[in-house]
Amino acid sequence: MIAKKSIFKLPLVLLLVVSFSVFTSCLDDGEVVAPKGIVDKVDEKPELSILVQALIKADLVVDLKTGGPFTVFAPNNEAFQKLLDSKAAWNSLDDIPEDVLKSVLLYHVVSGRNQASDLSDNQNIATLNGASITVDLSSGVMIETESDQSVSVLEADIKAANGIIHVVDEVFLPTELPMDITDLAIANEDLSILVQALQKADLVSALQADGNFTVFAPTNKAFQNLLDSNDDWSSLDDIPVETLKSVLLFHVLSSKVESKDLSDTYVKTLATGPNDEMLSLQVETTGGVEFNGDSKPVMVDKMASNGVVHVIDKVMLPPNVVTLALNNSGFTTLVAALTDSRHTVDFVSLLKMDGPYTIFVPTNDAFQALLDGNTSWNSLADIPIATLEAVLKYHVFANGNVQSDELTDNQEIIMFDGNKVIVDLSNGAKLETTSSQSVVISLTDVQGTNGVIHVVNSVLLP
């Protein structure tokens, strides 16, 4: 019996000694200092200072101090800096949404004490954010994340009162972080000049903002072609900032338009013209997709967290009213009428001036109806030049950019030839001419840099 007692006494003594050594770290004037927990251990290591800041911001300090036991895979400062560098919108922890940061941090925490020696190859471990990580021991201790990262354990088995800490060289990501439009551009090497242009025009933050944008992104070759086309521009630095900003904004829509939603139409861009009206971008899908007359898609539907990106092969320049007419295959007869060699007035040069103009543009069908109405006219060449010039002048208001919301019922507009048209809004939008026509306005507010176009279904006759 004595021997039996001594067997139980010895472990008890050892237990007391061990317990005292574990739970009492030092004595200072009789004060007992408790062993350090996970947060305190992390705080002791300068290379984990950003992790401490992240825990504070995500309000996880108390949980890691009072709970447990836990195993924490602790990203070092270089790991956090790499995470910040991967997102254009993130310059510091303050730029990371708190819910995102909290989810990411909890992806580094596992219930229980898992020393390195407890880990096994291909072991799948659940983390506190509901996701999992996988252990890879084929070459040292590596952690595979759900976003296909392979993360190295740099320092293992840092013991704390309520768990174990392993230092790692990357921040674990449960899934790929959402990329905004700027991130997508930065990630694509063929859009590096676009990124430089956005930086110069101070538009990076605008395309990082929440929203649903559509961006038509010109390739590096597209930008180089633009520079080569202008003798004064050898680099982006030669393009005036305001010009560059206007060009770039002409490539941005305020709504998300995927390739399946494209149609033959005009869309409003974030670039502005007279009276701060949004400039119109022509989209054509019949016979192949083109933007602004001759820019074609290279890659479509690159989805971002705040919109969609379509990569294009040409930088699109904001069009004036002449370019808008030239780009539209439905206005070829008007263009032919404007460029008739018999003219005594240079209509093209006139309409390229600053304006602003309001132009009522007849369609090809409208011109054909005009020709069909006179047995002597088989083509524009059969119309006396004085008559043709008078007709063209009757389609131009030269004293303002008048959009459809500025038209009022019975409003009189004095056209370039001195005659007037009267607006009729009693049943849709129409124009009453001096020759008693009632002409339907079929499309409104095609906005250019020097004026606005409204499409009409008949040629206006003074």
Secondary structure per residue as TSV (DSSP state, phi and psi in degrees):
chain	resnum	aa	ss	phi	psi
A	1	M	-	360.0	-38.0
A	2	I	H	-63.4	-45.5
A	3	A	H	-59.8	-39.4
A	4	K	H	-63.7	-40.7
A	5	K	H	-62.7	-43.3
A	6	S	H	-62.3	-29.9
A	7	I	H	-64.0	-39.2
A	8	F	H	-80.9	-27.3
A	9	K	H	-70.3	-39.6
A	10	L	H	-63.3	-47.2
A	11	P	H	-62.1	-33.3
A	12	L	H	-64.8	-42.6
A	13	V	H	-62.9	-44.7
A	14	L	H	-60.8	-41.0
A	15	L	H	-59.9	-42.2
A	16	L	H	-64.5	-40.3
A	17	V	H	-64.8	-46.9
A	18	V	H	-62.6	-44.4
A	19	S	H	-60.0	-41.0
A	20	F	H	-65.4	-40.6
A	21	S	H	-69.6	-32.1
A	22	V	H	-75.9	-47.7
A	23	F	H	-91.5	-2.9
A	24	T	-	-126.7	110.4
A	25	S	-	-88.3	-32.4
A	26	C	-	-164.0	162.1
A	27	L	E	-116.7	129.7
A	28	D	E	-136.8	104.0
A	29	D	T	54.2	37.9
A	30	G	T	87.6	-3.4
A	31	E	E	-84.3	135.0
A	32	V	E	-95.8	124.6
A	33	V	-	-102.9	124.1
A	34	A	-	-70.9	150.8
A	35	P	-	-62.0	153.1
A	36	K	-	-81.6	138.3
A	37	G	-	-87.0	-173.7
A	38	I	H	-59.2	-47.6
A	39	V	H	-62.8	-42.5
A	40	D	H	-65.1	-40.0
A	41	K	H	-64.1	-42.2
A	42	V	H	-63.3	-40.7
A	43	D	H	-65.1	-23.0
A	44	E	T	-74.0	-18.3
A	45	K	-	-103.0	112.5
A	46	P	G	-56.1	-32.4
A	47	E	G	-73.4	-3.3
A	48	L	G	-114.4	21.1
A	49	S	H	-66.1	-34.4
A	50	I	H	-70.3	-34.4
A	51	L	H	-60.3	-41.5
A	52	V	H	-60.3	-45.6
A	53	Q	H	-60.6	-40.2
A	54	A	H	-65.5	-41.9
A	55	L	H	-61.7	-39.4
A	56	I	H	-65.1	-47.3
A	57	K	H	-62.9	-38.1
A	58	A	T	-85.1	3.1
A	59	D	T	58.2	47.3
A	60	L	-	-114.5	1.5
A	61	V	H	-62.6	-49.2
A	62	V	H	-62.1	-41.6
A	63	D	H	-59.7	-42.0
A	64	L	H	-80.7	-13.0
A	65	K	H	-87.7	-38.4
A	66	T	H	-101.4	-22.4
A	67	G	S	-92.8	-173.6
A	68	G	-	126.3	-175.0
A	69	P	-	-73.8	150.9
A	70	F	E	-125.8	156.8
A	71	T	E	-111.9	124.3
A	72	V	E	-116.3	124.7
A	73	F	E	-92.1	108.4
A	74	A	E	-100.0	109.7
A	75	P	E	-69.0	136.4
A	76	N	-	-80.3	178.0
A	77	N	H	-60.9	-38.3
A	78	E	H	-63.3	-34.9
A	79	A	H	-64.1	-43.6
A	80	F	H	-66.8	-38.6
A	81	Q	H	-64.2	-37.5
A	82	K	H	-62.6	-39.7
A	83	L	H	-62.8	-45.4
A	84	L	H	-63.4	-39.4
A	85	D	H	-67.5	-22.3
A	86	S	T	-77.9	-13.3
A	87	K	-	-123.5	118.0
A	88	A	T	-59.4	-29.9
A	89	A	T	-82.8	-8.7
A	90	W	-	-108.3	105.3
A	91	N	S	-99.3	-19.7
A	92	S	S	-155.3	174.7
A	93	L	G	-58.3	-29.4
A	94	D	G	-63.1	-21.5
A	95	D	G	-85.5	-10.5
A	96	I	S	-87.9	123.3
A	97	P	-	-54.1	139.2
A	98	E	H	-60.3	-38.8
A	99	D	H	-67.7	-35.0
A	100	V	H	-66.3	-46.2
A	101	L	H	-61.5	-42.8
A	102	K	H	-63.9	-44.0
A	103	S	H	-62.4	-42.1
A	104	V	H	-63.7	-44.6
A	105	L	H	-64.6	-41.1
A	106	L	H	-67.0	-19.4
A	107	Y	T	-70.0	-12.4
A	108	H	T	-97.9	2.1
A	109	V	E	-117.0	131.7
A	110	V	E	-124.0	141.4
A	111	S	E	-70.7	140.7
A	112	G	S	92.2	168.9
A	113	R	-	-95.4	114.3
A	114	N	-	-118.9	92.7
A	115	Q	-	-71.9	163.2
A	116	A	G	-57.4	-36.4
A	117	S	G	-70.1	-15.9
A	118	D	G	-86.3	-13.1
A	119	L	-	-81.9	145.6
A	120	S	-	-126.6	154.2
A	121	D	T	-62.4	134.5
A	122	N	T	69.2	12.8
A	123	Q	-	-67.0	131.0
A	124	N	E	-101.3	125.0
A	125	I	E	-122.6	128.1
A	126	A	E	-77.0	139.8
A	127	T	-	-109.7	170.7
A	128	L	T	-76.3	-4.4
A	129	N	T	-96.7	7.4
A	130	G	S	91.9	-3.3
A	131	A	-	-98.8	-165.1
A	132	S	E	-146.9	161.4
A	133	I	E	-126.8	161.4
A	134	T	E	-126.4	134.8
A	135	V	E	-85.8	135.4
A	136	D	E	-126.1	112.9
A	137	L	-	-106.9	15.9
A	138	S	T	-69.2	-26.1
A	139	S	T	-149.3	83.6
A	140	G	S	77.1	-162.2
A	141	V	S	-102.9	114.0
A	142	M	E	-123.4	152.8
A	143	I	E	-120.4	124.3
A	144	E	E	-96.7	127.9
A	145	T	-	-99.7	171.6
A	146	E	T	-70.4	-13.7
A	147	S	T	-101.7	23.7
A	148	D	S	66.8	25.3
A	149	Q	-	-79.8	151.6
A	150	S	E	-123.0	102.8
A	151	V	E	-107.3	132.7
A	152	S	E	-88.7	140.9
A	153	V	E	-87.0	115.1
A	154	L	E	-86.1	-36.1
A	155	E	E	-144.3	124.9
A	156	A	E	-109.5	160.7
A	157	D	E	60.4	46.2
A	158	I	E	-83.1	111.0
A	159	K	E	-84.6	137.2
A	160	A	E	-129.2	166.4
A	161	A	T	-60.7	-32.3
A	162	N	T	-120.6	29.9
A	163	G	E	158.6	-163.3
A	164	I	E	-128.1	143.8
A	165	I	E	-120.8	132.6
A	166	H	E	-121.0	125.1
A	167	V	E	-83.6	132.2
A	168	V	E	-124.0	162.4
A	169	D	S	-99.5	3.3
A	170	E	S	-142.7	153.5
A	171	V	-	-79.3	125.9
A	172	F	-	-67.2	135.6
A	173	L	-	-119.3	117.5
A	174	P	S	-62.1	-35.7
A	175	T	S	-143.2	168.8
A	176	E	-	-59.9	132.3
A	177	L	-	-65.2	141.1
A	178	P	-	-62.0	137.1
A	179	M	-	-105.2	130.1
A	180	D	-	-82.3	-179.8
A	181	I	H	-60.5	-40.5
A	182	T	H	-64.8	-40.9
A	183	D	H	-58.5	-44.1
A	184	L	H	-60.2	-41.8
A	185	A	H	-65.2	-42.6
A	186	I	H	-64.2	-36.4
A	187	A	H	-73.4	-16.2
A	188	N	-	-101.1	111.0
A	189	E	G	-60.3	-26.5
A	190	D	G	-80.3	0.9
A	191	L	G	-116.9	21.0
A	192	S	H	-65.2	-34.8
A	193	I	H	-71.1	-35.7
A	194	L	H	-59.4	-43.2
A	195	V	H	-60.9	-43.9
A	196	Q	H	-60.8	-41.0
A	197	A	H	-64.5	-42.4
A	198	L	H	-62.1	-39.2
A	199	Q	H	-66.0	-44.6
A	200	K	H	-63.7	-38.5
A	201	A	T	-85.6	2.4
A	202	D	T	58.4	46.8
A	203	L	-	-115.3	3.4
A	204	V	T	-60.9	-49.6
A	205	S	G	-63.6	-32.1
A	206	A	G	-63.7	-34.9
A	207	L	G	-92.2	2.8
A	208	Q	T	-99.1	-9.2
A	209	A	S	-71.1	158.7
A	210	D	S	-62.8	147.1
A	211	G	S	155.6	-169.0
A	212	N	-	-132.3	86.9
A	213	F	E	-97.4	156.0
A	214	T	E	-118.3	127.0
A	215	V	E	-121.0	126.4
A	216	F	E	-94.4	108.6
A	217	A	E	-102.0	110.2
A	218	P	E	-72.6	142.0
A	219	T	-	-72.0	170.5
A	220	N	H	-59.3	-40.5
A	221	K	H	-63.0	-37.0
A	222	A	H	-62.4	-43.1
A	223	F	H	-67.3	-39.3
A	224	Q	H	-63.6	-40.0
A	225	N	H	-61.9	-37.7
A	226	L	H	-62.9	-46.3
A	227	L	H	-63.2	-40.5
A	228	D	H	-67.9	-22.5
A	229	S	T	-81.7	-8.7
A	230	N	-	-125.3	119.0
A	231	D	T	-63.4	-21.6
A	232	D	T	-89.6	-6.0
A	233	W	-	-117.4	107.7
A	234	S	S	-102.8	-15.9
A	235	S	S	-154.5	173.2
A	236	L	G	-58.7	-29.4
A	237	D	G	-64.1	-21.1
A	238	D	G	-84.2	-11.8
A	239	I	S	-88.5	124.2
A	240	P	-	-54.4	140.8
A	241	V	H	-57.9	-43.5
A	242	E	H	-66.2	-36.4
A	243	T	H	-64.3	-46.6
A	244	L	H	-61.8	-41.3
A	245	K	H	-62.8	-43.6
A	246	S	H	-63.4	-42.1
A	247	V	H	-62.7	-45.3
A	248	L	H	-65.6	-42.5
A	249	L	H	-66.0	-24.1
A	250	F	T	-68.8	-13.3
A	251	H	T	-96.7	8.6
A	252	V	E	-125.3	131.5
A	253	L	E	-107.6	152.5
A	254	S	S	-85.6	0.6
A	255	S	S	-129.0	159.8
A	256	K	-	-86.7	117.8
A	257	V	-	-124.1	107.5
A	258	E	-	-81.3	164.9
A	259	S	G	-59.1	-34.2
A	260	K	G	-68.7	-15.9
A	261	D	G	-95.4	-2.7
A	262	L	-	-72.4	145.3
A	263	S	-	-152.6	172.6
A	264	D	S	-72.0	101.6
A	265	T	E	-164.8	-178.0
A	266	Y	E	-114.9	140.7
A	267	V	E	-123.6	152.0
A	268	K	E	-86.4	131.5
A	269	T	E	-100.9	175.3
A	270	L	E	-84.3	-5.9
A	271	A	E	-75.8	149.1
A	272	T	E	-124.4	153.6
A	273	G	-	-120.1	-143.2
A	274	P	G	-55.9	141.5
A	275	N	G	59.2	23.2
A	276	D	G	60.6	25.9
A	277	E	-	-76.5	141.9
A	278	M	E	-69.4	132.8
A	279	L	E	-72.2	147.2
A	280	S	E	-93.7	137.9
A	281	L	E	-113.1	126.2
A	282	Q	E	-82.7	131.5
A	283	V	E	-115.7	128.3
A	284	E	E	-123.0	134.0
A	285	T	-	-119.9	-19.4
A	286	T	T	-69.6	122.5
A	287	G	T	77.4	13.9
A	288	G	S	120.8	147.0
A	289	V	-	-82.8	129.6
A	290	E	E	-140.5	148.1
A	291	F	E	-120.0	136.8
A	292	N	T	56.7	31.3
A	293	G	T	97.3	-41.4
A	294	D	T	-151.2	11.6
A	295	S	B	-95.5	129.3
A	296	K	-	-114.4	150.8
A	297	P	E	-74.7	139.2
A	298	V	E	-102.2	-37.2
A	299	M	E	-150.6	137.4
A	300	V	E	-124.2	161.9
A	301	D	E	60.3	44.2
A	302	K	E	-84.1	106.9
A	303	M	E	-80.7	135.4
A	304	A	E	-121.3	168.7
A	305	S	T	-66.4	-21.6
A	306	N	T	-124.7	26.9
A	307	G	E	151.5	-153.9
A	308	V	E	-139.4	147.6
A	309	V	E	-119.5	132.5
A	310	H	E	-116.3	122.0
A	311	V	E	-83.1	132.7
A	312	I	E	-125.8	164.1
A	313	D	S	-98.0	3.6
A	314	K	S	-149.7	140.9
A	315	V	-	-73.6	126.7
A	316	M	-	-92.2	124.7
A	317	L	-	-94.0	135.5
A	318	P	-	-55.7	128.9
A	319	P	-	-89.4	147.5
A	320	N	-	-87.3	-177.0
A	321	V	H	-66.6	-31.1
A	322	V	H	-66.7	-45.5
A	323	T	H	-63.6	-38.6
A	324	L	H	-58.9	-41.4
A	325	A	H	-69.6	-41.9
A	326	L	H	-63.1	-34.6
A	327	N	H	-77.4	-16.2
A	328	N	-	-99.5	117.0
A	329	S	G	-65.7	-13.9
A	330	G	G	-82.0	-4.4
A	331	F	G	-117.2	20.7
A	332	T	H	-64.6	-33.0
A	333	T	H	-70.1	-38.4
A	334	L	H	-61.0	-44.6
A	335	V	H	-60.1	-42.4
A	336	A	H	-62.0	-38.8
A	337	A	H	-66.6	-40.0
A	338	L	H	-68.1	-30.8
A	339	T	T	-101.6	11.1
A	340	D	-	-54.5	128.9
A	341	S	T	-67.7	-14.0
A	342	R	T	-81.0	-9.0
A	343	H	-	-60.2	143.8
A	344	T	S	-94.3	-10.9
A	345	V	S	-116.6	132.4
A	346	D	-	-85.4	86.1
A	347	F	H	-63.5	-37.9
A	348	V	H	-63.9	-48.2
A	349	S	H	-62.6	-39.1
A	350	L	H	-60.7	-44.8
A	351	L	H	-81.6	-3.5
A	352	K	T	-91.2	-7.0
A	353	M	S	-71.6	175.2
A	354	D	S	-61.9	-31.2
A	355	G	-	68.8	-135.1
A	356	P	-	-82.5	151.9
A	357	Y	E	-114.3	154.9
A	358	T	E	-121.3	120.6
A	359	I	E	-122.5	130.5
A	360	F	E	-97.3	110.8
A	361	V	E	-102.0	119.1
A	362	P	E	-78.2	142.8
A	363	T	-	-75.1	170.8
A	364	N	H	-58.1	-40.5
A	365	D	H	-63.0	-35.0
A	366	A	H	-65.0	-42.8
A	367	F	H	-66.7	-37.5
A	368	Q	H	-64.7	-37.5
A	369	A	H	-64.4	-36.2
A	370	L	H	-62.9	-45.8
A	371	L	H	-65.1	-40.3
A	372	D	H	-66.0	-21.8
A	373	G	T	-81.2	-4.8
A	374	N	-	-134.0	116.9
A	375	T	T	-64.3	-17.1
A	376	S	T	-87.8	-8.0
A	377	W	-	-111.8	108.3
A	378	N	S	-100.8	-19.6
A	379	S	S	-153.0	173.1
A	380	L	G	-59.2	-30.5
A	381	A	G	-64.7	-19.1
A	382	D	G	-84.2	-12.6
A	383	I	S	-84.1	125.1
A	384	P	-	-52.9	139.7
A	385	I	H	-62.9	-34.6
A	386	A	H	-64.7	-39.4
A	387	T	H	-65.8	-45.3
A	388	L	H	-62.4	-41.5
A	389	E	H	-65.2	-40.2
A	390	A	H	-64.2	-40.3
A	391	V	H	-64.3	-45.9
A	392	L	H	-62.9	-40.5
A	393	K	H	-65.3	-27.2
A	394	Y	T	-75.8	-3.8
A	395	H	T	-102.9	1.6
A	396	V	E	-121.6	125.6
A	397	F	E	-101.6	118.1
A	398	A	-	-98.4	8.4
A	399	N	S	-120.2	28.2
A	400	G	-	161.9	160.4
A	401	N	-	-99.0	96.9
A	402	V	-	-104.6	104.8
A	403	Q	-	-82.3	168.5
A	404	S	G	-61.2	-32.6
A	405	D	G	-73.9	-5.7
A	406	E	G	-100.7	-4.4
A	407	L	-	-80.6	139.6
A	408	T	-	-126.6	155.0
A	409	D	T	-63.2	135.0
A	410	N	T	69.6	11.2
A	411	Q	-	-66.0	135.7
A	412	E	E	-99.9	130.3
A	413	I	E	-120.9	122.7
A	414	I	E	-87.5	117.4
A	415	M	-	-84.1	176.5
A	416	F	T	-63.0	-25.4
A	417	D	T	-87.3	-1.6
A	418	G	S	97.4	-13.9
A	419	N	-	-85.1	166.8
A	420	K	E	-117.7	158.0
A	421	V	E	-122.6	154.6
A	422	I	E	-118.1	130.2
A	423	V	E	-79.7	133.7
A	424	D	E	-123.6	110.1
A	425	L	-	-108.2	15.8
A	426	S	T	-68.8	-27.6
A	427	N	T	-150.3	78.8
A	428	G	S	83.1	-166.2
A	429	A	S	-109.0	121.1
A	430	K	E	-137.2	164.0
A	431	L	E	-121.7	131.9
A	432	E	E	-99.2	123.6
A	433	T	-	-96.9	170.4
A	434	T	T	-69.7	-13.8
A	435	S	T	-99.6	20.6
A	436	S	-	67.8	25.2
A	437	Q	-	-81.1	153.1
A	438	S	E	-121.9	101.8
A	439	V	E	-106.4	127.6
A	440	V	E	-79.7	133.0
A	441	I	E	-88.5	109.2
A	442	S	E	-91.9	-21.2
A	443	L	E	-148.3	133.9
A	444	T	E	-119.9	160.0
A	445	D	E	63.4	43.5
A	446	V	E	-84.9	102.7
A	447	Q	E	-96.2	129.1
A	448	G	E	-112.7	-179.6
A	449	T	T	-70.5	-22.5
A	450	N	T	-127.0	19.2
A	451	G	E	162.4	178.9
A	452	V	E	-124.7	145.3
A	453	I	E	-111.7	135.6
A	454	H	E	-119.1	132.3
A	455	V	E	-90.4	134.6
A	456	V	E	-121.4	155.6
A	457	N	S	-95.0	3.6
A	458	S	S	-144.0	153.4
A	459	V	-	-74.7	128.0
A	460	L	-	-73.5	129.5
A	461	L	-	-115.7	119.9
A	462	P	-	-73.8	360.0
